[in-house]
Structures are given as structure tokens and as C-alpha cells.
Amino acid sequence: MGIDAMKRLSIRDVRRELSQIDELIRREGELLITRRGRPIARILPIKSEQMPQSHAALRATMRRLQTGSEVIVRGERDER
């Protein structure tokens, strides 16, 4: 979402709407907070629907090394 497409609120509006900020974020998505017309902050909703990738799934996406990591580490230690 570009900055122009975000809902803009002045710092004064944020103070006034603070008690309902959760509803405002749910309705508008990202909010751009301004002071004297200049952006100072951006509030983003937390996307809790997406679960972090499991370690097993992450390992499955990584390419296998031709040489074991223990050999690489020993070689780097010996170079010092």
C-alpha cells in the first residue's frame, strides 16, 4: 500500500480517536500519522492469520551443503 493510499490522521485526530484506534485500524488498515501535514509515523495492523514457518519446513527449503558444516568450521578455525 503506497503512502498516498493510506488513511492520514493528524496527531490531534489520533488523540481524539485513541479510544477507538483498534476499530479504525480494522476498518482502514494502515494509518499515516502527520504533524503539520508531514508524516511522522505509520500504524500497521498485526497479521496474526499467518503462522510462522516451522523449522522442518524452513530446513526443507534450504539447499544441502556438499561438505558438512563441521568440516567447514574446522577449516575456518585452522586458517586463523
C-alpha positions, 0 to 999 in steps of 0.5 A: 500500500503506497503512502498516498493510499493510506488513511492520514490522521493528524496527531490531534485526530489520533488523540481524539480517536485513541479510544477507538484506534483498534476499530479504525485500524480494522476498518482502514488498515494502515494509518499515516500519522502527520504533524503539520501535514508531514508524516511522522509515523505509520500504524500497521495492523498485526497479521496474526492469520499467518503462522510462522514457518516451522523449522522442518519446513524452513530446513526443507527449503534450504539447499544441502551443503556438499561438505558438512558444516563441521568440516567447514568450521574446522577449516575456518578455525585452522586458517586463523 
